[in-house]
């Protein structure tokens, strides 16, 4: 089972539920190791790790961005074009199978 690119357009809850369903059937999905972070309730039996940290102000890239001036490193904005580039590379390198 591979990550379906069409899942990128789903609301988060629906995407999460479909990912959990897929990984219960097969551990082939590249996101399988991350499912516990997405699915298991770890804080007071009500929040997942992702939910617990999604609005934490310390969980950002400010320090990284502050250290980049004067270097040749550029952090592109994440958009559809960049994601297509990443997925195209992952498919061409064999890490992901192309969608059917």
C-alpha positions as a Markdown table, in Angstrom:
| # | Residue | x | y | z |
|---|---|---|---|---|
| 1 | Unk | 0.0 | 0.0 | 0.0 |
| 2 | Unk | 1.4 | 3.4 | -0.9 |
| 3 | Unk | 0.4 | 6.9 | 0.1 |
| 4 | Unk | -2.2 | 8.1 | -2.3 |
| 5 | Unk | -1.5 | 11.6 | -3.6 |
| 6 | Unk | -5.2 | 12.3 | -3.8 |
| 7 | Unk | -5.3 | 12.2 | 0.0 |
| 8 | Unk | -3.5 | 15.5 | 0.0 |
| 9 | Unk | -6.8 | 17.3 | -0.8 |
| 10 | Unk | -8.8 | 15.7 | 2.1 |
| 11 | Unk | -9.7 | 17.4 | 5.4 |
| 12 | Unk | -7.2 | 16.3 | 8.0 |
| 13 | Unk | -9.6 | 14.1 | 10.0 |
| 14 | Unk | -10.7 | 12.2 | 6.9 |
| 15 | Unk | -7.0 | 11.9 | 5.8 |
| 16 | Unk | -6.0 | 10.6 | 9.2 |
| 17 | Unk | -8.9 | 8.1 | 9.3 |
| 18 | Unk | -8.0 | 6.8 | 5.8 |
| 19 | Unk | -4.4 | 6.5 | 6.7 |
| 20 | Unk | -5.2 | 4.5 | 9.9 |
| 21 | Unk | -7.5 | 2.3 | 7.9 |
| 22 | Unk | -4.8 | 1.7 | 5.2 |
| 23 | Unk | -2.1 | 0.9 | 7.7 |
| 24 | Unk | -4.3 | -1.6 | 9.6 |
| 25 | Unk | -4.5 | -3.6 | 6.4 |
| 26 | Unk | -0.8 | -3.2 | 5.4 |
| 27 | Unk | 2.4 | -1.8 | 6.9 |
| 28 | Unk | 3.7 | -1.0 | 3.4 |
| 29 | Unk | 2.6 | 2.7 | 3.6 |
| 30 | Unk | 5.7 | 4.9 | 4.2 |
| 31 | Unk | 3.8 | 6.8 | 6.9 |
| 32 | Unk | 3.1 | 3.6 | 8.9 |
| 33 | Unk | 5.8 | 4.4 | 11.5 |
| 34 | Unk | 4.2 | 7.8 | 12.2 |
| 35 | Unk | 0.7 | 6.4 | 12.8 |
| 36 | Unk | 1.1 | 6.3 | 16.6 |
| 37 | Unk | 1.9 | 10.0 | 16.6 |
| 38 | Unk | -1.3 | 10.7 | 14.6 |
| 39 | Unk | -3.7 | 8.2 | 16.2 |
| 40 | Unk | -2.8 | 7.3 | 19.8 |
| 41 | Unk | -4.2 | 9.4 | 22.6 |
| 42 | Unk | -1.2 | 10.2 | 24.8 |
| 43 | Unk | -2.2 | 13.2 | 26.9 |
| 44 | Unk | -5.1 | 12.7 | 29.4 |
| 45 | Unk | -6.4 | 10.1 | 27.0 |
| 46 | Unk | -7.7 | 12.9 | 24.8 |
| 47 | Unk | -4.9 | 14.3 | 22.6 |
| 48 | Unk | -2.6 | 12.7 | 20.1 |
| 49 | Unk | 1.1 | 13.9 | 20.0 |
| 50 | Unk | 0.3 | 15.9 | 16.8 |
| 51 | Unk | -2.7 | 17.6 | 18.5 |
| 52 | Unk | -0.7 | 18.2 | 21.7 |
| 53 | Unk | 2.1 | 20.1 | 19.8 |
| 54 | Unk | 0.2 | 21.6 | 16.9 |
| 55 | Unk | -0.2 | 25.0 | 18.5 |
| 56 | Unk | 2.9 | 25.1 | 20.6 |
| 57 | Unk | 4.8 | 28.3 | 19.8 |
| 58 | Unk | 8.2 | 26.7 | 20.6 |
| 59 | Unk | 7.6 | 24.1 | 17.8 |
| 60 | Unk | 8.7 | 26.3 | 14.9 |
| 61 | Unk | 11.7 | 27.1 | 12.7 |
| 62 | Unk | 12.5 | 30.6 | 14.0 |
| 63 | Unk | 15.9 | 29.7 | 15.3 |
| 64 | Unk | 16.8 | 28.0 | 12.0 |
| 65 | Unk | 15.6 | 31.0 | 9.9 |
| 66 | Unk | 17.5 | 33.4 | 12.2 |
| 67 | Unk | 20.7 | 31.4 | 11.5 |
| 68 | Unk | 20.4 | 31.3 | 7.7 |
| 69 | Unk | 21.2 | 34.9 | 6.7 |
| 70 | Unk | 24.6 | 35.0 | 5.0 |
| 71 | Unk | 24.3 | 31.4 | 3.9 |
| 72 | Unk | 23.3 | 30.0 | 0.5 |
| 73 | Unk | 20.5 | 28.0 | 2.1 |
| 74 | Unk | 17.0 | 28.9 | 1.0 |
| 75 | Unk | 13.8 | 27.6 | 2.5 |
| 76 | Unk | 11.1 | 27.6 | -0.2 |
| 77 | Unk | 7.5 | 28.2 | 0.7 |
| 78 | Unk | 5.6 | 25.0 | 0.8 |
| 79 | Unk | 3.0 | 25.0 | -2.0 |
| 80 | Unk | 1.5 | 22.6 | -4.5 |
| 81 | Unk | 4.4 | 23.0 | -6.9 |
| 82 | Unk | 7.0 | 22.1 | -4.2 |
| 83 | Unk | 5.0 | 19.1 | -3.0 |
| 84 | Unk | 4.7 | 17.9 | -6.6 |
| 85 | Unk | 8.5 | 18.2 | -6.8 |
| 86 | Unk | 9.0 | 16.2 | -3.6 |
| 87 | Unk | 6.5 | 13.5 | -4.6 |
| 88 | Unk | 7.9 | 13.3 | -8.2 |
| 89 | Unk | 11.4 | 12.7 | -6.8 |
| 90 | Unk | 10.1 | 10.2 | -4.2 |
| 91 | Unk | 8.3 | 8.3 | -7.0 |
| 92 | Unk | 11.2 | 8.4 | -9.5 |
| 93 | Unk | 13.7 | 7.3 | -6.8 |
| 94 | Unk | 11.4 | 4.3 | -6.0 |
| 95 | Unk | 10.6 | 5.5 | -2.4 |
| 96 | Unk | 6.9 | 5.8 | -3.4 |
| 97 | Unk | 5.0 | 4.0 | -6.0 |
| 98 | Unk | 3.1 | 6.1 | -8.6 |
| 99 | Unk | -0.6 | 6.5 | -7.9 |
| 100 | Unk | -2.8 | 4.1 | -9.9 |
